[in-house]
Amino acid sequence: MTSRDPDAQLRAIYRAFDNQGLGFIRRDDALRTFHEVMPSVKSHTVEEVFDELDSGRVSRDGTHSGRVSCDAFMAAFRARHVM
């Protein structure tokens, strides 16, 4: 990671969650990854964060897509200055 690419760390974290290379994170991917690296984080906490990141992807029937894109992931973390 270099100063030329300030998003490199976020992309690396994103790839850890999108470990199948699908181009999005599914709810079960988020739960599994958190439980592998931070088992003390409760499932309901992971679900709440996932729903917040997925909130921009509501379908016609009012349900979430169940997916978080790289753009949504990075925008959320940039907005919160998390790193």
N, C-alpha and C positions, 0 to 999 in steps of 0.2 A: 504494500500500500504506500502510495506516495502522495505528496501534497498536491500533485497534479490531478489526482482523482479522489476528491473527498468522499465520493459515494462508494468507493471500493469496499470498505468495511460493511456497509449496509447490503451491498450485493452479495457479499460472501455469506452474511447471515441469512439473507433471503434464500440462497442456494441450499443452505443447510436444511431449511424447511421444505423447499421444493426439491427434495432429494431424488425424485424420479424424473426431473427435468421436464415437467409438464407445462411450465410457463405460468403456473399458478399454484397457490397453496390451498390444499383442501383442509377442512376441519380436522379430519383424523391425522393428517400430516402434522398439523400444529400441536395437537394433543400428544402424539407420539414423540415428536422432537423435544417438546418441553419436558416430558416425563423422563426422557433419556438424559438431558443435560441439566435439568433443574427439577428433580423429583419432588421437591418441597412445594412447588407451585401447584395449587389446587386446580382440578379440572374446571371448576366453574369459573375461575379467574381466567384461564386460557380461553374458555368459551366466550366470556364477556369481551375480551380483547378481540377475538376473532370476529364476533358480531359487529363490533365497532368498525373494524377494518373492512368488513364486507357490506357495511350499510349503504354504500353508494351503488350497489348492484342488486337492487330490488326488482324482481320480475313483475309482470302484469298482475299476477295473483297475490302480490304482496309478500312473497317469500324471498329470502336472500338466495343468491346464486350458490352459496357454499364454497366460494372461491375467492381468494385474495390475489390480485395481480401484483407483479413486481412494482408497477407504478404506484398502486394504492399503498403498498407496504412501505415503500421509500418515502412517499409524501407524508404519511402519518408519522414516521419517525423523524423526518426533517422538521415537521411542524412542532414536534415536542422536544427537539434538540436532544434526542436520546442518542448517546454514544459515549 
